[in-house]
């Protein structure tokens, strides 16, 4: 899932070399922390959060297969 989020984020931003995804795994939950360049935050969030919501939807679909609840946090 880390690679999936990283690939999506790199496709959206102007500075793909600055995309970082950190996994924090617990027993029932997986937290993915997404860091991008300061100029690219708006591209990841999108208008009214639509892009971020779409990324979360894809993550939820992928996490169902792993039988863990996954959450993504966008860190600036």
N, CA, C and O atoms as a Tripos MOL2 file, in Angstrom:
@<TRIPOS>MOLECULE
protein
  304   303    76     0     0
PROTEIN
NO_CHARGES

@<TRIPOS>ATOM
      1 N           0.8170   -1.1900    0.0000 N.3       1 UNK1
      2 CA          0.0000    0.0000    0.0000 C.3       1 UNK1
      3 C           0.8650    1.2590    0.0000 C.2       1 UNK1
      4 O           0.4890    2.2880   -0.5620 O.2       1 UNK1
      5 N           2.0130    1.1590    0.6320 N.am      2 UNK2
      6 CA          2.9440    2.2840    0.6580 C.3       2 UNK2
      7 C           3.3560    2.6560   -0.7670 C.2       2 UNK2
      8 O           3.3860    3.8320   -1.1300 O.2       2 UNK2
      9 N           3.6700    1.6430   -1.5640 N.am      3 UNK3
     10 CA          4.0780    1.8950   -2.9470 C.3       3 UNK3
     11 C           2.9380    2.4640   -3.7810 C.2       3 UNK3
     12 O           3.1610    3.3030   -4.6540 O.2       3 UNK3
     13 N           1.7260    2.0130   -3.5160 N.am      4 UNK4
     14 CA          0.5610    2.5080   -4.2370 C.3       4 UNK4
     15 C           0.3740    4.0020   -3.9980 C.2       4 UNK4
     16 O           0.2080    4.7680   -4.9480 O.2       4 UNK4
     17 N           0.4000    4.4150   -2.7500 N.am      5 UNK5
     18 CA          0.2250    5.8330   -2.4050 C.3       5 UNK5
     19 C           1.3770    6.6630   -2.9590 C.2       5 UNK5
     20 O           1.1650    7.7710   -3.4520 O.2       5 UNK5
     21 N           2.5910    6.1340   -2.8800 N.am      6 UNK6
     22 CA          3.7580    6.8500   -3.3940 C.3       6 UNK6
     23 C           3.6450    7.0700   -4.9020 C.2       6 UNK6
     24 O           3.9520    8.1520   -5.4020 O.2       6 UNK6
     25 N           3.2080    6.0490   -5.6160 N.am      7 UNK7
     26 CA          3.0740    6.1510   -7.0690 C.3       7 UNK7
     27 C           1.9980    7.1630   -7.4580 C.2       7 UNK7
     28 O           2.1920    7.9470   -8.3870 O.2       7 UNK7
     29 N           0.8710    7.1500   -6.7550 N.am      8 UNK8
     30 CA         -0.2040    8.1080   -7.0340 C.3       8 UNK8
     31 C           0.2630    9.5340   -6.7590 C.2       8 UNK8
     32 O           0.0380   10.4330   -7.5680 O.2       8 UNK8
     33 N           0.9100    9.7350   -5.6190 N.am      9 UNK9
     34 CA          1.3700   11.0730   -5.2430 C.3       9 UNK9
     35 C           2.4140   11.6010   -6.2260 C.2       9 UNK9
     36 O           2.3750   12.7730   -6.6020 O.2       9 UNK9
     37 N           3.3410   10.7480   -6.6430 N.am     10 UNK10
     38 CA          4.3800   11.1860   -7.5900 C.3      10 UNK10
     39 C           3.7810   11.6050   -8.9230 C.2      10 UNK10
     40 O           4.3100   12.4950   -9.5880 O.2      10 UNK10
     41 N           2.6930   10.9770   -9.3150 N.am     11 UNK11
     42 CA          2.0400   11.3290  -10.5770 C.3      11 UNK11
     43 C           1.3270   12.6720  -10.4980 C.2      11 UNK11
     44 O           1.0990   13.3070  -11.5280 O.2      11 UNK11
     45 N           0.9730   13.1140   -9.2990 N.am     12 UNK12
     46 CA          0.2000   14.3460   -9.1380 C.3      12 UNK12
     47 C           1.0350   15.5990   -8.9210 C.2      12 UNK12
     48 O           0.5820   16.6970   -9.2430 O.2      12 UNK12
     49 N           2.2470   15.4630   -8.3840 N.am     13 UNK13
     50 CA          3.0130   16.6320   -7.9330 C.3      13 UNK13
     51 C           4.0400   17.0980   -8.9630 C.2      13 UNK13
     52 O           4.3480   16.3850   -9.9180 O.2      13 UNK13
     53 N           4.5650   18.3090   -8.7510 N.am     14 UNK14
     54 CA          5.6130   18.8650   -9.6050 C.3      14 UNK14
     55 C           7.0030   18.4080   -9.1790 C.2      14 UNK14
     56 O           7.9230   18.3710   -9.9960 O.2      14 UNK14
     57 N           7.1600   18.0600   -7.9000 N.am     15 UNK15
     58 CA          8.4500   17.6320   -7.3550 C.3      15 UNK15
     59 C           8.3540   16.1940   -6.8390 C.2      15 UNK15
     60 O           8.3100   15.9750   -5.6280 O.2      15 UNK15
     61 N           8.3200   15.2090   -7.7500 N.am     16 UNK16
     62 CA          8.1340   13.8170   -7.3190 C.3      16 UNK16
     63 C           9.2810   13.2730   -6.4720 C.2      16 UNK16
     64 O           9.0980   12.3100   -5.7280 O.2      16 UNK16
     65 N          10.4590   13.8790   -6.5780 N.am     17 UNK17
     66 CA         11.5950   13.4030   -5.7910 C.3      17 UNK17
     67 C          11.4430   13.7120   -4.3060 C.2      17 UNK17
     68 O          12.1550   13.1390   -3.4810 O.2      17 UNK17
     69 N          10.5220   14.6120   -3.9550 N.am     18 UNK18
     70 CA         10.3180   14.9870   -2.5560 C.3      18 UNK18
     71 C           9.1420   14.2570   -1.9040 C.2      18 UNK18
     72 O           8.7740   14.5590   -0.7690 O.2      18 UNK18
     73 N           8.5550   13.3010   -2.6210 N.am     19 UNK19
     74 CA          7.4420   12.5300   -2.0640 C.3      19 UNK19
     75 C           7.9930   11.4630   -1.1250 C.2      19 UNK19
     76 O           8.8750   10.6890   -1.4980 O.2      19 UNK19
     77 N           7.4670   11.4290    0.0930 N.am     20 UNK20
     78 CA          7.8630   10.4260    1.0840 C.3      20 UNK20
     79 C           6.6080    9.8300    1.7050 C.2      20 UNK20
     80 O           5.6550   10.5450    2.0150 O.2      20 UNK20
     81 N           6.6180    8.5150    1.8830 N.am     21 UNK21
     82 CA          5.5070    7.8320    2.5510 C.3      21 UNK21
     83 C           6.0980    7.0000    3.6750 C.2      21 UNK21
     84 O           6.9810    6.1710    3.4550 O.2      21 UNK21
     85 N           5.5970    7.2330    4.8850 N.am     22 UNK22
     86 CA          6.0620    6.5080    6.0600 C.3      22 UNK22
     87 C           4.9180    5.6540    6.5900 C.2      22 UNK22
     88 O           3.7980    6.1380    6.7550 O.2      22 UNK22
     89 N           5.2050    4.3750    6.8570 N.am     23 UNK23
     90 CA          4.2030    3.4530    7.3880 C.3      23 UNK23
     91 C           4.3620    3.3070    8.8870 C.2      23 UNK23
     92 O           5.4610    3.0640    9.3860 O.2      23 UNK23
     93 N           3.2550    3.4580    9.6030 N.am     24 UNK24
     94 CA          3.2160    3.2010   11.0390 C.3      24 UNK24
     95 C           2.1530    2.1220   11.2260 C.2      24 UNK24
     96 O           0.9650    2.3750   11.0300 O.2      24 UNK24
     97 N           2.5800    0.9270   11.6020 N.am     25 UNK25
     98 CA          1.6710   -0.2110   11.6450 C.3      25 UNK25
     99 C           1.3500   -0.6130   13.0700 C.2      25 UNK25
    100 O           2.2350   -0.7390   13.9160 O.2      25 UNK25
    101 N           0.0720   -0.8110   13.3150 N.am     26 UNK26
    102 CA         -0.4030   -1.3150   14.5960 C.3      26 UNK26
    103 C          -1.0570   -2.6730   14.3760 C.2      26 UNK26
    104 O          -0.9350   -3.2580   13.2990 O.2      26 UNK26
    105 N          -1.7540   -3.1760   15.3990 N.am     27 UNK27
    106 CA         -2.4020   -4.4760   15.2570 C.3      27 UNK27
    107 C          -3.5970   -4.4290   14.3090 C.2      27 UNK27
    108 O          -3.7610   -5.3160   13.4720 O.2      27 UNK27
    109 N          -4.4240   -3.4080   14.4370 N.am     28 UNK28
    110 CA         -5.6490   -3.3200   13.6470 C.3      28 UNK28
    111 C          -5.6310   -2.1970   12.6090 C.2      28 UNK28
    112 O          -6.5150   -2.1340   11.7550 O.2      28 UNK28
    113 N          -4.6400   -1.3170   12.6750 N.am     29 UNK29
    114 CA         -4.6500   -0.1350   11.8210 C.3      29 UNK29
    115 C          -3.2760    0.0960   11.2000 C.2      29 UNK29
    116 O          -2.2410   -0.2260   11.7840 O.2      29 UNK29
    117 N          -3.3020    0.6550   10.0190 N.am     30 UNK30
    118 CA         -2.0830    1.0290    9.3090 C.3      30 UNK30
    119 C          -2.1980    2.5110    8.9640 C.2      30 UNK30
    120 O          -3.1260    2.9240    8.2700 O.2      30 UNK30
    121 N          -1.2530    3.3020    9.4530 N.am     31 UNK31
    122 CA         -1.2520    4.7440    9.1840 C.3      31 UNK31
    123 C          -0.1450    5.0330    8.1830 C.2      31 UNK31
    124 O           1.0130    4.6770    8.4020 O.2      31 UNK31
    125 N          -0.5050    5.6760    7.0950 N.am     32 UNK32
    126 CA          0.4560    6.0860    6.0820 C.3      32 UNK32
    127 C           0.5780    7.5980    6.1430 C.2      32 UNK32
    128 O          -0.4100    8.3120    5.9660 O.2      32 UNK32
    129 N           1.7760    8.0860    6.3900 N.am     33 UNK33
    130 CA          2.0250    9.5190    6.4520 C.3      33 UNK33
    131 C           2.6450    9.9590    5.1320 C.2      33 UNK33
    132 O           3.7180    9.4850    4.7580 O.2      33 UNK33
    133 N           1.9800   10.8530    4.4360 N.am     34 UNK34
    134 CA          2.4200   11.3240    3.1290 C.3      34 UNK34
    135 C           3.0040   12.7200    3.2650 C.2      34 UNK34
    136 O           2.3300   13.6400    3.7290 O.2      34 UNK34
    137 N           4.2580   12.8760    2.8620 N.am     35 UNK35
    138 CA          4.9260   14.1750    2.8690 C.3      35 UNK35
    139 C           5.2660   14.5450    1.4310 C.2      35 UNK35
    140 O           5.8120   13.7390    0.6780 O.2      35 UNK35
    141 N           4.9310   15.7840    1.0640 N.am     36 UNK36
    142 CA          5.2770   16.3020   -0.2570 C.3      36 UNK36
    143 C           5.8620   17.6990   -0.0790 C.2      36 UNK36
    144 O           5.8330   18.2560    1.0180 O.2      36 UNK36
    145 N           6.3890   18.2560   -1.1570 N.am     37 UNK37
    146 CA          6.9250   19.6180   -1.1100 C.3      37 UNK37
    147 C           5.8040   20.5930   -0.7570 C.2      37 UNK37
    148 O           4.6390   20.3570   -1.0780 O.2      37 UNK37
    149 N           6.1630   21.6720   -0.1040 N.am     38 UNK38
    150 CA          5.1780   22.6570    0.3570 C.3      38 UNK38
    151 C           4.3230   23.1870   -0.8000 C.2      38 UNK38
    152 O           3.1320   23.4420   -0.6200 O.2      38 UNK38
    153 N           4.9210   23.3520   -1.9800 N.am     39 UNK39
    154 CA          4.1860   23.8690   -3.1390 C.3      39 UNK39
    155 C           3.1780   22.8540   -3.6820 C.2      39 UNK39
    156 O           2.2440   23.2320   -4.3900 O.2      39 UNK39
    157 N           3.3550   21.5810   -3.3590 N.am     40 UNK40
    158 CA          2.5210   20.5210   -3.9190 C.3      40 UNK40
    159 C           1.3770   20.0880   -3.0150 C.2      40 UNK40
    160 O           0.5920   19.2220   -3.4000 O.2      40 UNK40
    161 N           1.2610   20.6610   -1.8310 N.am     41 UNK41
    162 CA          0.2000   20.2750   -0.8990 C.3      41 UNK41
    163 C          -1.1780   20.4570   -1.5440 C.2      41 UNK41
    164 O          -2.0460   19.5940   -1.4180 O.2      41 UNK41
    165 N          -1.3690   21.5680   -2.2230 N.am     42 UNK42
    166 CA         -2.6580   21.8410   -2.8650 C.3      42 UNK42
    167 C          -3.0080   20.8300   -3.9360 C.2      42 UNK42
    168 O          -4.1840   20.5210   -4.1320 O.2      42 UNK42
    169 N          -2.0260   20.3170   -4.6230 N.am     43 UNK43
    170 CA         -2.2760   19.3260   -5.6730 C.3      43 UNK43
    171 C          -2.6890   17.9900   -5.0770 C.2      43 UNK43
    172 O          -3.4860   17.2650   -5.6720 O.2      43 UNK43
    173 N          -2.1580   17.6630   -3.9160 N.am     44 UNK44
    174 CA         -2.5210   16.4110   -3.2550 C.3      44 UNK44
    175 C          -3.9160   16.5260   -2.6270 C.2      44 UNK44
    176 O          -4.6900   15.5690   -2.6640 O.2      44 UNK44
    177 N          -4.2370   17.6780   -2.0590 N.am     45 UNK45
    178 CA         -5.5380   17.8570   -1.4200 C.3      45 UNK45
    179 C          -6.6320   18.0830   -2.4600 C.2      45 UNK45
    180 O          -7.7110   17.4990   -2.3570 O.2      45 UNK45
    181 N          -6.3660   18.9170   -3.4510 N.am     46 UNK46
    182 CA         -7.3440   19.1760   -4.5050 C.3      46 UNK46
    183 C          -8.4160   20.1560   -4.0730 C.2      46 UNK46
    184 O          -8.4660   20.5740   -2.9170 O.2      46 UNK46
    185 N          -9.2670   20.5160   -5.0090 N.am     47 UNK47
    186 CA        -10.3680   21.4450   -4.7230 C.3      47 UNK47
    187 C         -11.3370   20.7900   -3.7540 C.2      47 UNK47
    188 O         -11.8530   19.7010   -4.0070 O.2      47 UNK47
    189 N         -11.5740   21.4650   -2.6510 N.am     48 UNK48
    190 CA        -12.4760   21.0090   -1.5940 C.3      48 UNK48
    191 C         -12.1290   19.6000   -1.1050 C.2      48 UNK48
    192 O         -12.9980   18.8800   -0.6120 O.2      48 UNK48
    193 N         -10.8670   19.2100   -1.2410 N.am     49 UNK49
    194 CA        -10.4180   17.9250   -0.7280 C.3      49 UNK49
    195 C         -10.7860   16.7290   -1.5820 C.2      49 UNK49
    196 O         -10.7220   15.5910   -1.1180 O.2      49 UNK49
    197 N         -11.1660   16.9700   -2.8130 N.am     50 UNK50
    198 CA        -11.6200   15.8720   -3.6790 C.3      50 UNK50
    199 C         -10.5080   14.8880   -4.0120 C.2      50 UNK50
    200 O         -10.7360   13.6780   -4.0060 O.2      50 UNK50
    201 N          -9.3180   15.3810   -4.3000 N.am     51 UNK51
    202 CA         -8.2070   14.4850   -4.6390 C.3      51 UNK51
    203 C          -7.8120   13.6520   -3.4290 C.2      51 UNK51
    204 O          -7.5860   12.4480   -3.5530 O.2      51 UNK51
    205 N          -7.7250   14.2750   -2.2670 N.am     52 UNK52
    206 CA         -7.3880   13.5430   -1.0370 C.3      52 UNK52
    207 C          -8.4560   12.4940   -0.7370 C.2      52 UNK52
    208 O          -8.1300   11.3850   -0.3140 O.2      52 UNK52
    209 N          -9.7110   12.8310   -0.9480 N.am     53 UNK53
    210 CA        -10.8030   11.8830   -0.7110 C.3      53 UNK53
    211 C         -10.7040   10.7000   -1.6740 C.2      53 UNK53
    212 O         -10.9670    9.5630   -1.2850 O.2      53 UNK53
    213 N         -10.3250   10.9610   -2.9340 N.am     54 UNK54
    214 CA        -10.1730    9.8950   -3.9150 C.3      54 UNK54
    215 C          -9.0080    8.9630   -3.5400 C.2      54 UNK54
    216 O          -9.1070    7.7450   -3.6830 O.2      54 UNK54
    217 N          -7.9080    9.5550   -3.0600 N.am     55 UNK55
    218 CA         -6.7700    8.7410   -2.6180 C.3      55 UNK55
    219 C          -7.1780    7.8730   -1.4360 C.2      55 UNK55
    220 O          -6.7950    6.7060   -1.3610 O.2      55 UNK55
    221 N          -7.9470    8.4300   -0.5200 N.am     56 UNK56
    222 CA         -8.4190    7.6570    0.6420 C.3      56 UNK56
    223 C          -9.3400    6.5230    0.2220 C.2      56 UNK56
    224 O          -9.2980    5.4390    0.8040 O.2      56 UNK56
    225 N         -10.1760    6.7650   -0.7900 N.am     57 UNK57
    226 CA        -11.0710    5.7240   -1.2980 C.3      57 UNK57
    227 C         -10.2790    4.5620   -1.8850 C.2      57 UNK57
    228 O         -10.5970    3.4000   -1.6320 O.2      57 UNK57
    229 N          -9.2550    4.8720   -2.6620 N.am     58 UNK58
    230 CA         -8.3970    3.8290   -3.2380 C.3      58 UNK58
    231 C          -7.6930    3.0660   -2.1290 C.2      58 UNK58
    232 O          -7.5870    1.8410   -2.1860 O.2      58 UNK58
    233 N          -7.2120    3.7810   -1.1240 N.am     59 UNK59
    234 CA         -6.5290    3.1430    0.0010 C.3      59 UNK59
    235 C          -7.4690    2.2160    0.7680 C.2      59 UNK59
    236 O          -7.0700    1.1180    1.1570 O.2      59 UNK59
    237 N          -8.7090    2.6420    0.9880 N.am     60 UNK60
    238 CA         -9.6720    1.7930    1.6820 C.3      60 UNK60
    239 C          -9.9790    0.5270    0.8950 C.2      60 UNK60
    240 O         -10.1320   -0.5450    1.4800 O.2      60 UNK60
    241 N         -10.0700    0.6420   -0.4190 N.am     61 UNK61
    242 CA        -10.3210   -0.5340   -1.2480 C.3      61 UNK61
    243 C          -9.1480   -1.5060   -1.1770 C.2      61 UNK61
    244 O          -9.3470   -2.7190   -1.1090 O.2      61 UNK61
    245 N          -7.9290   -0.9770   -1.1920 N.am     62 UNK62
    246 CA         -6.7390   -1.8260   -1.1230 C.3      62 UNK62
    247 C          -6.5640   -2.4360    0.2630 C.2      62 UNK62
    248 O          -6.0880   -3.5640    0.3860 O.2      62 UNK62
    249 N          -6.9430   -1.7040    1.3020 N.am     63 UNK63
    250 CA         -6.7490   -2.2030    2.6640 C.3      63 UNK63
    251 C          -7.7530   -3.2890    3.0140 C.2      63 UNK63
    252 O          -7.5000   -4.0810    3.9230 O.2      63 UNK63
    253 N          -8.8680   -3.3500    2.3310 N.am     64 UNK64
    254 CA         -9.8400   -4.4100    2.5680 C.3      64 UNK64
    255 C          -9.2590   -5.7740    2.2820 C.2      64 UNK64
    256 O          -9.5860   -6.7500    2.9570 O.2      64 UNK64
    257 N          -8.4090   -5.8440    1.2940 N.am     65 UNK65
    258 CA         -7.7590   -7.1080    0.9350 C.3      65 UNK65
    259 C          -6.7560   -7.5280    2.0170 C.2      65 UNK65
    260 O          -6.5870   -8.7180    2.2810 O.2      65 UNK65
    261 N          -6.1010   -6.5570    2.6340 N.am     66 UNK66
    262 CA         -5.1180   -6.8420    3.6800 C.3      66 UNK66
    263 C          -5.7840   -7.0530    5.0440 C.2      66 UNK66
    264 O          -5.1170   -7.4160    6.0130 O.2      66 UNK66
    265 N          -7.0930   -6.8250    5.1170 N.am     67 UNK67
    266 CA         -7.8700   -6.9920    6.3530 C.3      67 UNK67
    267 C          -7.3560   -6.1280    7.4980 C.2      67 UNK67
    268 O          -7.3530   -6.5430    8.6570 O.2      67 UNK67
    269 N          -6.9210   -4.9200    7.1510 N.am     68 UNK68
    270 CA         -6.5110   -3.9180    8.1400 C.3      68 UNK68
    271 C          -7.1290   -2.5920    7.7380 C.2      68 UNK68
    272 O          -7.2880   -2.3040    6.5520 O.2      68 UNK68
    273 N          -7.4720   -1.8000    8.7190 N.am     69 UNK69
    274 CA         -7.9820   -0.4590    8.4440 C.3      69 UNK69
    275 C          -6.7880    0.4410    8.1530 C.2      69 UNK69
    276 O          -5.8560    0.5140    8.9530 O.2      69 UNK69
    277 N          -6.8110    1.1210    7.0230 N.am     70 UNK70
    278 CA         -5.7020    1.9980    6.6410 C.3      70 UNK70
    279 C          -6.1580    3.4540    6.6370 C.2      70 UNK70
    280 O          -7.2650    3.7690    6.2010 O.2      70 UNK70
    281 N          -5.2940    4.3300    7.1260 N.am     71 UNK71
    282 CA         -5.5750    5.7620    7.1880 C.3      71 UNK71
    283 C          -4.3920    6.4870    6.5690 C.2      71 UNK71
    284 O          -3.2440    6.0990    6.7810 O.2      71 UNK71
    285 N          -4.6640    7.5300    5.8110 N.am     72 UNK72
    286 CA         -3.5840    8.3300    5.2500 C.3      72 UNK72
    287 C          -3.6330    9.7220    5.8840 C.2      72 UNK72
    288 O          -4.6970   10.3280    6.0090 O.2      72 UNK72
    289 N          -2.4720   10.2070    6.2740 N.am     73 UNK73
    290 CA         -2.3470   11.5540    6.8120 C.3      73 UNK73
    291 C          -1.4190   12.3390    5.9040 C.2      73 UNK73
    292 O          -0.3190   11.8850    5.5870 O.2      73 UNK73
    293 N          -1.8560   13.4980    5.4940 N.am     74 UNK74
    294 CA         -1.0480   14.3610    4.6370 C.3      74 UNK74
    295 C          -0.3380   15.3500    5.5580 C.2      74 UNK74
    296 O          -0.9730   16.1530    6.2410 O.2      74 UNK74
    297 N           0.9760   15.2760    5.5600 N.am     75 UNK75
    298 CA          1.7880   16.0920    6.4600 C.3      75 UNK75
    299 C           2.4910   17.1660    5.6550 C.2      75 UNK75
    300 O           3.1050   16.8870    4.6250 O.2      75 UNK75
    301 N           2.3940   18.4120    6.1390 N.am     76 UNK76
    302 CA          3.0700   19.5130    5.4320 C.3      76 UNK76
    303 C           4.3620   19.8700    6.0860 C.2      76 UNK76
    304 O           5.0590   20.7730    5.6230 O.2      76 UNK76
@<TRIPOS>BOND
     1     1     2 1
     2     2     3 1
     3     3     4 2
     4     3     5 am
     5     5     6 1
     6     6     7 1
     7     7     8 2
     8     7     9 am
     9     9    10 1
    10    10    11 1
    11    11    12 2
    12    11    13 am
    13    13    14 1
    14    14    15 1
    15    15    16 2
    16    15    17 am
    17    17    18 1
    18    18    19 1
    19    19    20 2
    20    19    21 am
    21    21    22 1
    22    22    23 1
    23    23    24 2
    24    23    25 am
    25    25    26 1
    26    26    27 1
    27    27    28 2
    28    27    29 am
    29    29    30 1
    30    30    31 1
    31    31    32 2
    32    31    33 am
    33    33    34 1
    34    34    35 1
    35    35    36 2
    36    35    37 am
    37    37    38 1
    38    38    39 1
    39    39    40 2
    40    39    41 am
    41    41    42 1
    42    42    43 1
    43    43    44 2
    44    43    45 am
    45    45    46 1
    46    46    47 1
    47    47    48 2
    48    47    49 am
    49    49    50 1
    50    50    51 1
    51    51    52 2
    52    51    53 am
    53    53    54 1
    54    54    55 1
    55    55    56 2
    56    55    57 am
    57    57    58 1
    58    58    59 1
    59    59    60 2
    60    59    61 am
    61    61    62 1
    62    62    63 1
    63    63    64 2
    64    63    65 am
    65    65    66 1
    66    66    67 1
    67    67    68 2
    68    67    69 am
    69    69    70 1
    70    70    71 1
    71    71    72 2
    72    71    73 am
    73    73    74 1
    74    74    75 1
    75    75    76 2
    76    75    77 am
    77    77    78 1
    78    78    79 1
    79    79    80 2
    80    79    81 am
    81    81    82 1
    82    82    83 1
    83    83    84 2
    84    83    85 am
    85    85    86 1
    86    86    87 1
    87    87    88 2
    88    87    89 am
    89    89    90 1
    90    90    91 1
    91    91    92 2
    92    91    93 am
    93    93    94 1
    94    94    95 1
    95    95    96 2
    96    95    97 am
    97    97    98 1
    98    98    99 1
    99    99   100 2
   100    99   101 am
   101   101   102 1
   102   102   103 1
   103   103   104 2
   104   103   105 am
   105   105   106 1
   106   106   107 1
   107   107   108 2
   108   107   109 am
   109   109   110 1
   110   110   111 1
   111   111   112 2
   112   111   113 am
   113   113   114 1
   114   114   115 1
   115   115   116 2
   116   115   117 am
   117   117   118 1
   118   118   119 1
   119   119   120 2
   120   119   121 am
   121   121   122 1
   122   122   123 1
   123   123   124 2
   124   123   125 am
   125   125   126 1
   126   126   127 1
   127   127   128 2
   128   127   129 am
   129   129   130 1
   130   130   131 1
   131   131   132 2
   132   131   133 am
   133   133   134 1
   134   134   135 1
   135   135   136 2
   136   135   137 am
   137   137   138 1
   138   138   139 1
   139   139   140 2
   140   139   141 am
   141   141   142 1
   142   142   143 1
   143   143   144 2
   144   143   145 am
   145   145   146 1
   146   146   147 1
   147   147   148 2
   148   147   149 am
   149   149   150 1
   150   150   151 1
   151   151   152 2
   152   151   153 am
   153   153   154 1
   154   154   155 1
   155   155   156 2
   156   155   157 am
   157   157   158 1
   158   158   159 1
   159   159   160 2
   160   159   161 am
   161   161   162 1
   162   162   163 1
   163   163   164 2
   164   163   165 am
   165   165   166 1
   166   166   167 1
   167   167   168 2
   168   167   169 am
   169   169   170 1
   170   170   171 1
   171   171   172 2
   172   171   173 am
   173   173   174 1
   174   174   175 1
   175   175   176 2
   176   175   177 am
   177   177   178 1
   178   178   179 1
   179   179   180 2
   180   179   181 am
   181   181   182 1
   182   182   183 1
   183   183   184 2
   184   183   185 am
   185   185   186 1
   186   186   187 1
   187   187   188 2
   188   187   189 am
   189   189   190 1
   190   190   191 1
   191   191   192 2
   192   191   193 am
   193   193   194 1
   194   194   195 1
   195   195   196 2
   196   195   197 am
   197   197   198 1
   198   198   199 1
   199   199   200 2
   200   199   201 am
   201   201   202 1
   202   202   203 1
   203   203   204 2
   204   203   205 am
   205   205   206 1
   206   206   207 1
   207   207   208 2
   208   207   209 am
   209   209   210 1
   210   210   211 1
   211   211   212 2
   212   211   213 am
   213   213   214 1
   214   214   215 1
   215   215   216 2
   216   215   217 am
   217   217   218 1
   218   218   219 1
   219   219   220 2
   220   219   221 am
   221   221   222 1
   222   222   223 1
   223   223   224 2
   224   223   225 am
   225   225   226 1
   226   226   227 1
   227   227   228 2
   228   227   229 am
   229   229   230 1
   230   230   231 1
   231   231   232 2
   232   231   233 am
   233   233   234 1
   234   234   235 1
   235   235   236 2
   236   235   237 am
   237   237   238 1
   238   238   239 1
   239   239   240 2
   240   239   241 am
   241   241   242 1
   242   242   243 1
   243   243   244 2
   244   243   245 am
   245   245   246 1
   246   246   247 1
   247   247   248 2
   248   247   249 am
   249   249   250 1
   250   250   251 1
   251   251   252 2
   252   251   253 am
   253   253   254 1
   254   254   255 1
   255   255   256 2
   256   255   257 am
   257   257   258 1
   258   258   259 1
   259   259   260 2
   260   259   261 am
   261   261   262 1
   262   262   263 1
   263   263   264 2
   264   263   265 am
   265   265   266 1
   266   266   267 1
   267   267   268 2
   268   267   269 am
   269   269   270 1
   270   270   271 1
   271   271   272 2
   272   271   273 am
   273   273   274 1
   274   274   275 1
   275   275   276 2
   276   275   277 am
   277   277   278 1
   278   278   279 1
   279   279   280 2
   280   279   281 am
   281   281   282 1
   282   282   283 1
   283   283   284 2
   284   283   285 am
   285   285   286 1
   286   286   287 1
   287   287   288 2
   288   287   289 am
   289   289   290 1
   290   290   291 1
   291   291   292 2
   292   291   293 am
   293   293   294 1
   294   294   295 1
   295   295   296 2
   296   295   297 am
   297   297   298 1
   298   298   299 1
   299   299   300 2
   300   299   301 am
   301   301   302 1
   302   302   303 1
   303   303   304 2
@<TRIPOS>SUBSTRUCTURE
     1 UNK1         2 RESIDUE 1 A UNK
     2 UNK2         6 RESIDUE 1 A UNK
     3 UNK3        10 RESIDUE 1 A UNK
     4 UNK4        14 RESIDUE 1 A UNK
     5 UNK5        18 RESIDUE 1 A UNK
     6 UNK6        22 RESIDUE 1 A UNK
     7 UNK7        26 RESIDUE 1 A UNK
     8 UNK8        30 RESIDUE 1 A UNK
     9 UNK9        34 RESIDUE 1 A UNK
    10 UNK10       38 RESIDUE 1 A UNK
    11 UNK11       42 RESIDUE 1 A UNK
    12 UNK12       46 RESIDUE 1 A UNK
    13 UNK13       50 RESIDUE 1 A UNK
    14 UNK14       54 RESIDUE 1 A UNK
    15 UNK15       58 RESIDUE 1 A UNK
    16 UNK16       62 RESIDUE 1 A UNK
    17 UNK17       66 RESIDUE 1 A UNK
    18 UNK18       70 RESIDUE 1 A UNK
    19 UNK19       74 RESIDUE 1 A UNK
    20 UNK20       78 RESIDUE 1 A UNK
    21 UNK21       82 RESIDUE 1 A UNK
    22 UNK22       86 RESIDUE 1 A UNK
    23 UNK23       90 RESIDUE 1 A UNK
    24 UNK24       94 RESIDUE 1 A UNK
    25 UNK25       98 RESIDUE 1 A UNK
    26 UNK26      102 RESIDUE 1 A UNK
    27 UNK27      106 RESIDUE 1 A UNK
    28 UNK28      110 RESIDUE 1 A UNK
    29 UNK29      114 RESIDUE 1 A UNK
    30 UNK30      118 RESIDUE 1 A UNK
    31 UNK31      122 RESIDUE 1 A UNK
    32 UNK32      126 RESIDUE 1 A UNK
    33 UNK33      130 RESIDUE 1 A UNK
    34 UNK34      134 RESIDUE 1 A UNK
    35 UNK35      138 RESIDUE 1 A UNK
    36 UNK36      142 RESIDUE 1 A UNK
    37 UNK37      146 RESIDUE 1 A UNK
    38 UNK38      150 RESIDUE 1 A UNK
    39 UNK39      154 RESIDUE 1 A UNK
    40 UNK40      158 RESIDUE 1 A UNK
    41 UNK41      162 RESIDUE 1 A UNK
    42 UNK42      166 RESIDUE 1 A UNK
    43 UNK43      170 RESIDUE 1 A UNK
    44 UNK44      174 RESIDUE 1 A UNK
    45 UNK45      178 RESIDUE 1 A UNK
    46 UNK46      182 RESIDUE 1 A UNK
    47 UNK47      186 RESIDUE 1 A UNK
    48 UNK48      190 RESIDUE 1 A UNK
    49 UNK49      194 RESIDUE 1 A UNK
    50 UNK50      198 RESIDUE 1 A UNK
    51 UNK51      202 RESIDUE 1 A UNK
    52 UNK52      206 RESIDUE 1 A UNK
    53 UNK53      210 RESIDUE 1 A UNK
    54 UNK54      214 RESIDUE 1 A UNK
    55 UNK55      218 RESIDUE 1 A UNK
    56 UNK56      222 RESIDUE 1 A UNK
    57 UNK57      226 RESIDUE 1 A UNK
    58 UNK58      230 RESIDUE 1 A UNK
    59 UNK59      234 RESIDUE 1 A UNK
    60 UNK60      238 RESIDUE 1 A UNK
    61 UNK61      242 RESIDUE 1 A UNK
    62 UNK62      246 RESIDUE 1 A UNK
    63 UNK63      250 RESIDUE 1 A UNK
    64 UNK64      254 RESIDUE 1 A UNK
    65 UNK65      258 RESIDUE 1 A UNK
    66 UNK66      262 RESIDUE 1 A UNK
    67 UNK67      266 RESIDUE 1 A UNK
    68 UNK68      270 RESIDUE 1 A UNK
    69 UNK69      274 RESIDUE 1 A UNK
    70 UNK70      278 RESIDUE 1 A UNK
    71 UNK71      282 RESIDUE 1 A UNK
    72 UNK72      286 RESIDUE 1 A UNK
    73 UNK73      290 RESIDUE 1 A UNK
    74 UNK74      294 RESIDUE 1 A UNK
    75 UNK75      298 RESIDUE 1 A UNK
    76 UNK76      302 RESIDUE 1 A UNK
